[in-house]
Amino acid sequence: MLHSTQTRLGLQQTELVQLSSTRWACQLRSVNCVLDNFPAIIECLLGINTPLAVGLRVKLCKFSSVYLLVMFHTLLSLCAGLHLYLQKENIDLARAMEYKNAVTDSLKEKRSDSTAGELHARALAICDANKLVVSDESSKQRRKTKRMVDYVVESNCGAGAGSEATSSSNADDLKQRLLFPCLDRMLAELEKRFSDVSEELLCGIQACSPKSEQFLSVPLLSALALHYNIDLKPAEVMVASNFFKRKNETGGDVEDMLAVYKQLDADMFPTLKATVQAALTIPVSSCSCERSFSALRRLHTWLRRTMGQNRLHHLAVMSIEKELLDSISPEIVIDRFANLKVRRHRLVLPK
């Protein structure tokens, strides 16, 4: 029914995305899908004569619901790039901190009256395009509860206490009750990211990044090395600083922390390379662990319940590190297997 309605309205045929309560990227895809197919969804709900469809249509046609869709589309779009970046495997903590701070600053800029006015205008345009009636239900006079006559009540109470924010169409009310609280919650969640890492340790990790202003700062690197019991030599840091300056002058720009680690020779800079290696080893996210658990769930099926732990371990390593496995030549593996002991059969690859 949805596909036929989309075709009739000239919309691209897409499926509605299931909403996720944990991943912000999935929430953004869900919001975008509803916004793109808003006319088709309203028309489909009109054709379904069930109490659930009627209730959904009434909720979706409210101005506050349209405002929330536009608001989440704007805010979640700012965080989408960071969410995808944190899922990568080859990331360092210093770069992740820089991106997180950039997203935080962008969200703080959205906490303004101009942003609230833009969101309100976009929501009004969507309502006008879909011929939705915009009415301010919160302006109705509420009757005071007789039980609270002798009390000082600082907030609304009763069945309609939480409905004023979702029934209002006033720009200031929506800004104070929806936009600003949501922004504050998102900023608080982002501020908690990497909060368990001490500030001294974070500064030391950023000193390993070539994009940082404190790149190869001896005091910051010394604090990081001391945390991991590494006897960092200041002379190595001084020589390495001049080494990278010369590389930058000759056009050999070093982009990230991993490139710094590869450029450092183990004999020339032993303690500095160990410090950078420690900074690279600190995990930024749990995505790699989640991928490992997903691989084990695919491997350890019902038919493989009798498999030994040793074989399961090797299969898991091959599945998790499949990119590295693809780069290994099969002939090398066969030759090594053939040389383990004397065999009467000759092992060759089929042509």
C-alpha positions in Angstrom: 0.0 0.0 0.0 2.8 2.4 0.8 4.7 1.7 -2.4 1.6 2.3 -4.5 0.9 5.6 -2.7 4.6 6.7 -3.2 4.3 5.9 -6.9 1.0 7.9 -7.2 2.5 10.9 -5.4 5.7 10.8 -7.4 7.9 9.8 -4.5 10.8 7.3 -4.5 9.9 3.9 -3.3 11.6 3.3 0.0 10.9 1.2 3.1 10.4 2.8 6.5 13.5 2.3 8.7 13.1 0.7 12.1 13.9 3.1 14.9 16.9 2.2 17.1 17.0 3.4 20.7 20.9 3.4 20.9 22.4 4.3 17.6 22.0 8.0 16.5 22.8 7.1 12.9 19.8 4.7 12.8 17.6 7.4 14.3 18.7 9.8 11.6 17.8 7.4 8.8 14.4 6.8 10.4 13.7 10.6 10.7 14.8 11.2 7.1 12.6 8.4 5.8 9.5 9.8 7.6 10.2 13.3 6.3 10.7 12.1 2.7 7.6 10.0 2.8 5.4 12.2 5.0 2.6 12.8 2.4 2.4 9.0 1.6 2.3 8.0 5.3 -0.5 10.4 6.0 -2.5 9.2 3.0 -1.9 5.5 3.9 -3.1 6.1 7.5 -6.2 7.8 6.1 -7.1 4.7 4.2 -6.7 2.3 7.2 -9.8 2.3 9.3 -8.4 1.0 12.6 -8.0 2.6 16.0 -4.2 2.3 15.9 -4.0 4.0 12.4 -6.4 6.8 13.5 -4.3 7.4 16.7 -1.0 7.5 14.7 -2.4 9.9 12.2 -3.7 12.3 14.9 -0.3 12.2 16.6 1.7 12.6 13.3 -0.5 15.5 12.2 0.3 17.6 15.3 2.5 20.6 14.7 4.8 19.5 17.5 5.4 16.2 15.8 6.4 17.8 12.6 8.6 20.2 14.6 10.3 17.3 16.3 11.0 15.6 12.9 12.6 18.8 11.6 14.6 19.3 14.8 16.0 15.8 15.0 16.9 15.9 11.3 19.0 19.1 11.9 20.6 17.9 15.2 21.3 14.3 14.2 22.8 15.4 10.9 25.6 17.2 12.8 26.5 14.0 14.7 26.2 11.5 11.8 29.8 11.9 10.6 31.2 11.5 14.1 29.1 8.3 14.6 30.5 6.8 11.4 34.0 7.8 12.2 34.0 6.2 15.6 33.0 2.9 14.0 36.3 2.8 12.0 39.1 0.5 13.1 42.1 2.7 12.2 41.4 5.7 14.4 43.3 7.4 17.2 42.0 9.0 20.3 43.5 12.4 19.6 41.7 12.8 16.2 38.5 11.4 17.7 38.7 14.1 20.5 39.1 16.8 17.9 36.1 15.7 15.9 34.0 15.3 19.1 34.9 18.9 20.1 34.0 20.2 16.7 30.6 18.5 16.8 30.0 19.8 20.3 30.8 23.4 19.2 28.4 23.0 16.3 25.6 21.9 18.6 26.3 24.8 20.9 25.9 27.2 17.9 22.4 25.7 17.3 21.3 26.7 20.7 20.0 30.1 19.6 16.8 31.9 18.8 17.7 32.0 15.0 17.9 28.2 14.9 14.5 27.9 16.7 13.0 30.3 14.2 14.3 28.4 11.2 13.0 25.1 12.6 9.6 26.6 13.3 9.4 28.1 9.7 10.4 24.7 8.2 7.8 22.9 10.2 5.1 25.4 9.2 6.1 24.9 5.5 5.7 21.1 5.8 2.3 21.6 7.5 1.1 24.0 4.7 2.3 21.6 2.0 0.3 18.7 3.5 -2.7 20.9 4.4 -2.4 20.3 8.2 -4.3 22.6 10.5 -1.9 24.4 12.9 -3.6 25.3 16.2 -2.2 26.3 19.6 -4.0 24.1 22.0 -1.8 25.2 25.0 -3.4 28.7 24.9 -6.6 27.3 26.4 -7.2 28.3 30.0 -6.5 25.4 32.3 -8.8 24.9 35.3 -7.0 24.9 38.6 -7.1 21.8 40.8 -8.9 22.3 44.0 -6.7 19.9 45.9 -3.7 22.2 45.3 -5.2 25.5 46.5 -3.2 25.5 49.7 0.1 24.5 48.1 2.8 26.2 46.0 3.1 24.3 42.7 6.2 25.0 40.7 5.4 22.8 37.7 2.3 21.4 35.9 0.7 18.2 37.2 -2.0 15.9 36.2 -2.9 14.1 33.0 -2.0 17.0 30.7 1.2 18.0 32.4 3.4 16.5 29.7 1.1 17.3 26.8 1.5 21.1 26.8 4.9 20.9 25.1 3.6 18.5 22.5 0.4 20.4 21.8 1.8 23.9 21.4 2.7 25.6 18.1 4.3 28.7 19.6 7.9 29.1 18.6 9.1 30.2 22.1 7.3 27.3 23.8 8.7 24.7 21.5 12.2 26.3 21.8 12.1 26.1 25.6 10.3 22.8 26.0 11.8 20.8 23.1 14.8 22.3 21.3 16.9 23.5 24.3 16.4 20.4 26.5 17.2 18.1 23.6 20.4 20.1 22.8 21.4 20.0 26.5 21.0 16.3 26.7 23.0 15.7 23.5 25.8 17.9 24.7 25.8 16.2 28.0 26.1 12.8 26.3 29.0 14.0 24.1 30.8 15.5 27.1 30.7 12.2 28.8 32.4 10.6 25.8 36.1 10.0 26.8 35.4 11.5 30.2 36.9 8.4 31.9 40.3 9.3 30.4 42.3 11.7 32.5 43.1 15.2 31.2 46.8 14.6 31.6 46.6 11.4 29.6 44.5 13.0 26.8 47.0 15.9 26.5 49.8 13.3 26.2 47.9 11.5 23.4 47.3 14.7 21.6 51.0 15.5 21.8 51.6 12.4 19.6 49.3 13.8 16.9 51.0 15.8 14.1 47.9 18.0 13.7 48.0 19.1 17.3 49.6 22.5 18.3 51.4 20.6 21.2 52.9 18.0 18.8 56.0 16.4 20.5 55.7 18.5 23.6 58.2 17.0 26.1 56.2 17.7 29.3 53.0 16.2 27.9 54.8 13.2 26.4 56.6 12.6 29.6 53.4 12.4 31.6 52.0 9.9 29.1 55.2 7.8 29.2 55.3 7.9 33.0 51.7 6.5 33.1 52.9 3.5 31.1 56.3 3.1 32.9 58.3 4.2 29.9 61.6 6.1 30.5 61.2 8.7 27.8 64.4 10.4 26.7 63.9 14.2 26.0 66.8 14.1 23.6 64.9 11.6 21.4 61.9 14.0 21.3 64.1 16.9 20.3 65.8 15.0 17.5 62.4 13.7 16.3 60.9 17.2 16.3 63.7 18.4 14.0 63.3 15.2 11.9 59.6 15.9 11.2 60.3 19.6 10.6 62.7 18.6 7.8 60.2 16.1 6.4 57.5 18.8 6.3 59.9 21.2 4.5 60.7 18.6 1.8 57.0 17.8 1.2 56.8 14.6 3.3 53.9 15.7 5.4 52.9 13.3 8.2 49.1 13.1 8.4 48.2 11.1 11.5 49.6 9.3 14.6 50.0 6.0 12.7 52.2 7.7 10.1 54.3 9.2 13.0 54.7 5.7 14.4 55.8 4.2 11.1 58.4 7.0 10.5 60.1 6.5 13.9 62.9 4.0 13.8 63.0 1.6 16.7 66.8 1.9 17.1 66.9 5.7 16.7 63.9 6.6 18.8 63.1 3.5 21.0 61.4 5.2 24.0 59.5 7.8 21.8 58.2 5.0 19.5 57.1 3.0 22.6 55.2 6.1 23.8 53.4 6.6 20.5 52.6 2.9 20.4 51.0 3.1 23.8 48.9 6.1 22.5 47.8 4.1 19.5 46.9 1.0 21.5 44.3 2.9 23.6 40.9 1.9 22.2 38.5 4.7 21.1 35.3 2.6 20.9 34.0 -0.9 21.4 33.2 -1.4 17.7 36.0 -4.0 17.1 34.7 -6.0 20.1 31.2 -5.9 18.8 32.4 -7.1 15.4 34.2 -10.0 17.1 31.1 -11.1 19.0 29.1 -10.9 15.8 31.6 -13.1 14.0 31.4 -15.7 16.9 27.7 -15.7 16.7 27.8 -16.5 13.0 30.5 -19.2 13.4 29.3 -21.0 16.5 26.1 -22.4 15.0 24.1 -25.4 16.2 25.9 -27.7 13.7 29.3 -26.7 15.2 28.4 -27.2 18.9 30.8 -30.2 19.1 33.7 -28.2 17.7 36.8 -27.9 19.9 37.9 -24.6 21.4 41.2 -24.7 19.4 39.5 -25.0 16.0 36.8 -22.4 17.0 39.5 -20.0 18.0 41.4 -20.4 14.6 38.1 -20.0 12.6 37.3 -16.9 14.6 40.7 -15.3 13.9 40.3 -16.1 10.2 36.8 -14.6 10.1 37.7 -11.5 12.1 40.9 -10.8 10.2 39.6 -11.7 6.8 41.1 -8.6 5.2 44.6 -9.7 6.3 43.7 -13.3 5.2 42.9 -12.1 1.7 46.3 -10.5 1.3 48.1 -13.8 2.1 49.0 -16.0 -0.9 47.4 -19.5 -0.8 50.7 -21.0 -2.2 52.6 -19.8 0.8 50.1 -21.5 3.2 50.2 -24.8 1.2 54.0 -24.8 1.1 54.2 -24.3 4.8 51.6 -27.0 5.5 53.5 -29.4 3.1 56.8 -28.8 4.9 55.4 -29.7 8.3 56.2 -33.4 7.7 57.1 -35.8 4.9 54.0 -36.6 2.8 53.5 -39.1 0.0 51.1 -36.9 -1.8 52.0 -33.7 -3.6 49.9 -30.6 -2.7 49.2 -28.3 -5.6 46.6 -25.7 -6.3 43.9 -26.7 -8.9 44.0 -24.8 -12.1 
